[in-house]
Structure formats: C-alpha cells, structure tokens
Amino acid sequence: MSDKIIRKIQSFVKRSGRLTEGQKYGLNDLWPEYGIDPIVDKIIDFDTLFEKQQDVILEIGFGNGDSLLQMAINEPERNFLGIEVYEAGVGRLINEAHKNELTNLKVIKEDAVEVLKNNIANNSLAGFQLYFADPWHKKKHHKRRIVQNEFMDMMSNKLINNGFVHMATDWEHYAQQMMETLESHAHFKNTLSAHKYLPRPERRPITKFERRGERLGHGVWDLIFTNEK
Ligand SMILES: C[S@@+](CC[C@H](N)C(=O)[O-])C[C@H]1O[C@@H](n2cnc3c(N)ncnc32)[C@H](O)[C@@H]1O
C-alpha cells in the first residue's frame, strides 16, 4: 500500500468574513427548515426531503444565491438543491427562501464533490447547473477546475437518462474546456450542433459574478447538454 498522503484537490477557496444578522438568522434559526447536514455514506432521500415529489435540479456553487432563488420562485414545478461552501451566501439564500415561503429549495453547505460521491443516488437528478464556476486562471491551477472527465462521469451517473447539464462561464478558456469535456463524453450530447454555445437562456437569471464580468468587459458562454445513457 502506498504511504503517500493523498491530498484532495479542492475546487474552491474558503471565503470568510463578517456575517450580517440576516445571514446568521438563515444559517442558524432557519437551518432546520432549509439546510441539510449529510450523514457519511447515507443517501439523501429526495422523496422525504421535499414537500412535493417532482424533478430535482442540482446547482453547485450558487454564490450569493440570488439567481438560484429566482429560479426556485419561477419554477415551482421543480425542486432545487443548492450546494455551496460560502457561508454568507448560504445564509443569505436561506433567509430569502424563507421570506418567499419556498418549499422547493434545500441547501447543503459542504464540498459538492464529496456530497455527490457519498450522498446523492445514481439516476436521481433531472438537471445539473454550474454557473460561473471558479475559473482558476493560471495553468498550474487548472487541475482545480471542477469540470474534469472524472467529475462529468460521476455527474452522468447521478443524472437521469435525458437529464440536462447547463453550464455558463465568462472565461473563454474554461468554456472551451467545458465544451471539450462534454463533447468527448460518451453520454453527453450538445442540444445545439457541435461546438456551439448559446446566448443566456431566459430561464437563467443573471448572476452576481456574471455582472462583475460584464463590467470588466468579459463575454459569456452558455452550454446545455443532455445525458443520453
Ligand atoms: C465564482 S463563484 C460563482 C458564484 C455564482 N454562481 C455566481 O455566478 O455569482 C463560484 C462559487 O462556487 C463555489 N464552489 C466552488 N467549488 C465548490 C464545491 N466543490 N462545492 C461547493 N461550492 C463550491 C465557491 O464557493 C464560489 O462561491
């Protein structure tokens, strides 16, 4: 057996800072209503988790949560599960979900890769959303990008047949990597023709990072694929 210490590669840097009263209220008082604490190796049962049994859409890295909140409001016929490690964003989203009396949104505050591996059943997700994932600009950091072949293999297993993957980024090199990774995968099919990106679909609200990119003059690339197993 190797005696090497295996270090996990993380796709995020933990951001900390002072929390507002609203964020604290979301993280503490409202946690039992909206938060999930995954138990090691225990699959989360979506049928008991959500009030209504309907399609579950997973979003990783929702940031301050405003765009995910808007989607959950706009699409009551779907359940949404958001995974984010940024405490202030988690607190804010929960607080806003409560104000809007949402019953189709739940939140996990852990590393999404670990949660997917340990707690999400295969063939259980109708969709996967990844908006403005950390681009890790420097070449030596590209291995930290969450979109990699192994990660997409896992996503394909977690998604139902014909489930969708929707990604958006404002970093052209990462957009190309997403396109190559998805197009070279046996199960993912571009909903447009080969190598084609689409303009932001109406269903996806503009995110905080997207606005920041716009101010810096960045472009935006959206990709939507289906999982055909
Ligand atoms: C660049 S921000 C984008 C936030 C938001 N989607 C937006 O567009 O405004 C990326 C977010 O992904 C989160 N993140 C990255 N890797 C993650 C992981 N493995 N699990 C959970 N959250 C992750 C980070 O904490 C960060 O808030």
The ligand as an SDF file (V2000), in Angstrom:
LIG
                    3D

 27 29  0  0  0  0  0  0  0  0999 V2000
  -17.0510   32.2830   -8.9590 C   0  0  0  0  0  0  0  0  0  0  0  0
  -18.2550   31.8720   -7.7890 S   0  0  0  0  0  0  0  0  0  0  0  0
  -19.7790   31.9730   -8.7030 C   0  0  0  0  0  0  0  0  0  0  0  0
  -20.9740   32.1250   -7.8220 C   0  0  0  0  0  0  0  0  0  0  0  0
  -22.3440   32.2380   -8.5370 C   0  0  0  0  0  0  0  0  0  0  0  0
  -22.6700   31.0490   -9.2990 N   0  0  0  0  0  0  0  0  0  0  0  0
  -22.3870   33.4510   -9.4290 C   0  0  0  0  0  0  0  0  0  0  0  0
  -22.3350   33.2710  -10.6600 O   0  0  0  0  0  0  0  0  0  0  0  0
  -22.4880   34.5730   -8.9060 O   0  0  0  0  0  0  0  0  0  0  0  0
  -18.0420   30.1250   -7.6030 C   0  0  0  0  0  0  0  0  0  0  0  0
  -18.6630   29.5800   -6.3260 C   0  0  0  0  0  0  0  0  0  0  0  0
  -18.5600   28.1600   -6.3290 O   0  0  0  0  0  0  0  0  0  0  0  0
  -18.3350   27.7240   -5.0110 C   0  0  0  0  0  0  0  0  0  0  0  0
  -17.7100   26.3910   -5.0920 N   0  0  0  0  0  0  0  0  0  0  0  0
  -16.6160   26.0440   -5.8200 C   0  0  0  0  0  0  0  0  0  0  0  0
  -16.3370   24.7470   -5.6830 N   0  0  0  0  0  0  0  0  0  0  0  0
  -17.2910   24.2450   -4.8530 C   0  0  0  0  0  0  0  0  0  0  0  0
  -17.5270   22.9480   -4.3230 C   0  0  0  0  0  0  0  0  0  0  0  0
  -16.7330   21.9100   -4.6410 N   0  0  0  0  0  0  0  0  0  0  0  0
  -18.5770   22.7640   -3.5050 N   0  0  0  0  0  0  0  0  0  0  0  0
  -19.3920   23.8130   -3.1880 C   0  0  0  0  0  0  0  0  0  0  0  0
  -19.2140   25.0690   -3.6550 N   0  0  0  0  0  0  0  0  0  0  0  0
  -18.1790   25.2770   -4.4780 C   0  0  0  0  0  0  0  0  0  0  0  0
  -17.4450   28.7960   -4.4140 C   0  0  0  0  0  0  0  0  0  0  0  0
  -17.5360   28.8280   -3.0050 O   0  0  0  0  0  0  0  0  0  0  0  0
  -17.9920   30.0640   -5.0520 C   0  0  0  0  0  0  0  0  0  0  0  0
  -18.9530   30.7090   -4.2400 O   0  0  0  0  0  0  0  0  0  0  0  0
  1  2  1  0
  2  3  1  0
  2 10  1  0
  3  4  1  0
  4  5  1  0
  5  6  1  0
  5  7  1  0
  7  8  2  0
  7  9  1  0
 10 11  1  0
 11 12  1  0
 11 26  1  0
 12 13  1  0
 13 14  1  0
 13 24  1  0
 14 15  1  0
 14 23  1  0
 15 16  2  0
 16 17  1  0
 17 18  1  0
 17 23  2  0
 18 19  1  0
 18 20  2  0
 20 21  1  0
 21 22  2  0
 22 23  1  0
 24 25  1  0
 24 26  1  0
 26 27  1  0
M  CHG  2   2   1   9  -1
M  END
$$$$
